[in-house]
């Protein structure tokens, strides 16, 4: 792989979901087919590719094996994985910065949703004690 190839799927340029979708497409699988093969709901796979959910460790291993990429590449973009697409063009710096900001905001949203879920459970428990 050349430096350009590794940069295309690097942590700075791509998310886990981007790499998952790219590897799935390169393997010639639809989202529905991959979800069925993994034994997960289509919505679950879609959430992984959209970076709004994360697979458990056992599913990560299965994904890497089924898609023919290393677990390290799937997680970080480093290791045995895909080359950059043939029609890949270098993104302008402002576009790259905006993509990074979107990923940062998405990660914050996921963390906030997790915290909200925990607080909601605590509130439900506290309310049950009162009622």
LOTORFI-101540 format. One line per field, with one value per residue (C-alpha): x, y, z. Coordinates in Angstrom, 3 decimals. Each point is the difference from the previous one (the first is absolute). Layout:
N
u (X, ...);
v (Y, ...);
w (Z, ...);
This chain:
131
u (0.000, 1.164, -0.217, -3.082, -1.689, 0.516, -1.084, -3.388, -1.126, 2.136, -1.611, 0.296, -1.760, -2.481, -2.047, -0.565, -3.313, 1.697, 2.465, -2.755, -2.133, 2.996, 1.048, -3.577, -0.372, 3.407, -1.139, -3.092, -2.444, -3.148, -0.756, -2.864, 2.213, 2.752, -2.468, -1.590, 3.394, 0.961, -3.325, -0.828, -2.877, 0.455, -0.533, 2.921, 2.375, -1.230, 0.714, 3.545, 0.596, -1.469, 2.198, -2.992, 0.608, 2.943, 0.240, 1.132, 3.421, -1.301, -1.790, 3.112, 1.984, -2.742, -0.166, 3.730, 0.028, -3.049, 1.246, 3.589, 1.599, 1.970, -1.679, 2.586, -0.833, -3.713, 0.489, 2.794, 0.657, 3.443, 0.878, -1.294, -3.024, -1.186, 1.893, -1.370, -2.677, 1.341, -1.883, 1.145, 0.879, 1.701, -2.465, 0.600, 1.133, -3.276, -2.048, 2.257, -0.333, -3.787, -0.088, 2.134, -2.311, -3.034, 1.637, 0.870, -3.572, -1.405, 2.208, -1.142, -3.634, 0.491, 1.637, -2.809, -2.631, 1.773, 0.058, -3.676, -0.818, 1.829, -1.669, -3.399, 0.524, 1.060, -3.068, -2.293, 1.539, -0.362, -3.625, -0.816, 1.258, -2.333, -3.109);
v (0.000, 3.505, 2.857, 1.309, -3.378, -0.119, 3.632, -0.683, -2.273, 1.501, 1.129, 3.608, -0.678, -2.766, -1.308, -3.601, 0.202, 1.290, -2.888, -2.529, 1.283, 0.094, -3.549, -1.259, 1.593, -1.318, -3.487, 0.416, -0.298, 2.006, 1.266, -2.477, -2.955, 0.883, 0.561, -3.379, -1.745, 1.598, -0.801, 3.625, 2.230, 2.185, 3.082, -1.119, -0.231, 3.338, 1.596, -1.390, 1.406, 3.342, 0.037, 0.229, -3.459, -2.310, -3.761, -2.190, -1.638, -3.335, 1.723, 2.022, -3.204, -1.445, 3.174, 0.069, -3.651, 0.251, 3.148, -1.160, 2.837, 0.018, 0.937, 2.749, 1.509, -0.123, 1.801, 2.444, -0.049, -1.527, -3.532, -2.263, 1.596, 1.780, 2.269, 3.398, -0.066, 0.428, 3.255, 1.421, 3.638, 1.897, 1.983, 3.717, 0.939, 1.783, -3.080, -2.238, 2.365, 0.011, -3.803, -0.216, 2.435, -2.076, -3.161, 1.778, 1.252, -3.447, -1.565, 2.614, -0.721, -3.733, 0.659, 2.355, -2.556, -2.637, 2.350, 0.821, -3.698, -0.516, 3.014, -1.167, -3.424, 1.654, 2.236, -2.973, -1.834, 3.052, 0.478, -3.649, 0.513, 2.990, -1.559);
w (0.000, -0.678, 2.452, -1.818, 0.387, 3.745, 0.420, -1.652, 2.867, 2.788, 3.269, -1.187, -3.301, 0.801, 2.900, 0.993, -1.849, -3.145, 0.040, 0.706, -2.879, -2.343, 0.868, -0.319, -3.431, -1.110, 1.055, -2.180, 2.893, 0.604, 3.480, 0.201, -1.003, 2.455, 2.845, -0.677, -0.124, 3.320, 1.624, 0.761, -1.019, -3.061, 2.186, 2.180, -2.953, -1.331, 3.399, -0.099, -3.480, 1.086, 3.113, 2.304, 1.445, 0.523, -0.326, 2.874, -0.149, -1.290, -2.873, -0.829, -0.441, -2.196, -2.087, -0.613, -1.038, -2.236, -1.706, -0.431, 1.955, 3.228, 3.251, 0.440, -3.368, 0.677, 3.317, -0.869, -3.736, 0.578, -1.029, -2.751, -1.586, -3.115, -2.327, -0.838, -2.696, -3.540, -0.439, 3.339, -0.071, 2.755, 2.070, 0.458, 3.502, 0.816, -0.939, 2.084, 2.962, -0.318, -0.173, 3.134, 1.782, -1.032, 1.380, 3.243, 0.379, -0.804, 2.665, 2.526, -0.872, 0.536, 3.380, 0.983, -0.996, 2.093, 2.999, -0.513, 0.004, 3.292, 1.606, -1.237, 1.605, 3.267, -0.112, -0.608, 2.946, 2.221, -1.064, 0.763, 3.562, 0.420, -1.501);
